[in-house]
Amino acid sequence: MKTSYKKFWAVVLGMCLALGAWAQDFVPYIPENQMPDAVQCVPAPPQDPSTEFDHDILRYMWGKQQRKDPARLEMAVRDAIWSMDTTLVILGEHFGLKISKKETPAIYEVLTRGITTIENIRFKPKAHYFRIRPFAYFKEPSIFPQDDEWLATEGSYPSGHTIRAWACALLMAEINPACAEAVFARAWASGESRVISGCHWQSDVDASRPVASIGYARLQTSPAFRAQMARAQEEFRRLTLQSPDKTLR
């Protein structure tokens, strides 16, 4: 498996370089301190021991079995790249239009700023619960042993990657409702990738989807977001040669 890790990380680094996918900063529509407190919105992670935690353990074992499938392992590696552009490429495969800062500026802005606004909701629960990650709990490497040391310094609950993917799907579906089934299915798989990686418990991932939806609901109250979303929807219609009452499938 060590050889496979090296191969996959070579692919990861290549994709990052090709996409210019290093750290990026996007201005949120709503400051983090004005977003809902997820600690007050969703239940605490399962206690150890409990029947809920037993389920987390079973899912961790399921994830390890999934790694034996090279295609699913490669998807999990790709889904782990913490890059906004990479997320837009992954979910954009089902969106109906290639997204880029240059070619689709209105769509790119509403997605990047919207996702940033939503995903900032993760910081409070991560710090509050500071839940141990699965690989650290079992004293085993994740599929990213290079990152295990620093990942262990950040709480596992909820999953930032899952929040990002679900937020992206919510926003893409608002721009192009016809893509909803496909982008949500892909975002769901992205959450499962976090279990397969060994970086998150199943309950981390399960909580992340409603947490993202809570952030999305708050985002709708921003006049700047609403104005930009209207521009993004118009841009999508123009670039796909649609009338306002049609959607792309």
Sequence and secondary structure as in RCSB ss.txt:
>XXXX:A:sequence
MKTSYKKFWAVVLGMCLALGAWAQDFVPYIPENQMPDAVQCVPAPPQDPSTEFDHDILRYMWGKQQRKDPARLEM
AVRDAIWSMDTTLVILGEHFGLKISKKETPAIYEVLTRGITTIENIRFKPKAHYFRIRPFAYFKEPSIFPQDDEW
LATEGSYPSGHTIRAWACALLMAEINPACAEAVFARAWASGESRVISGCHWQSDVDASRPVASIGYARLQTSPAF
RAQMARAQEEFRRLTLQSPDKTLR
>XXXX:A:secstr
 HHHHHHHHHHHHHHHHHHT S      SS GGGS  HHHHS     SSSHHHHHHHHHHHHHHHHTTSHHHHHH
HHHHT   HHHHHHHHHTTTSS   TTTSHHHHHHHHHHHHHHHGGGHHHHHHH    HHHHTT   S GGGHHH
HTTS  SS HHHHHHHHHHHHHHHH GGGHHHHHHHHHHHHHHHHHHTSS HHHHHHHHHHHHHHHHHHTT HHH
HHHHHHHHHHHHHHTT  TT    
